[in-house]
């Protein structure tokens, strides 16, 4: 059995979908620590041949146990 595990992305890249296709079971692991400099909440696009970034605001959730 092949298992795939990834953190969710706002705009997944092609490798994300290739992984889903290549495994028997795919798990979206959304309880990991958030990394501020990651691509989880941002992406980039081309505008007139120049690379531009856009970022989404993410609400912070405080966990209590």
C-alpha positions, 0 to 999 in steps of 0.5 A: 500500500502506498500512502501520501500525506501532505499539508493543504495548499490554497493553490496546489502545484502539479506535484500535489495532484501527481502524488494523489494519483500515485498513491492508494491512500492520500491524507490531508494533514492539517494539524501541523505547525504553520510555517510563515515563510511557506507556500501554504498561503501564498503563490505567484503569477506572471504579469507582463513577463514579471513575477508577482506574489499574492498572499492571503490573510490567515486567521490565527487559531489558538488551541486550548487543551 
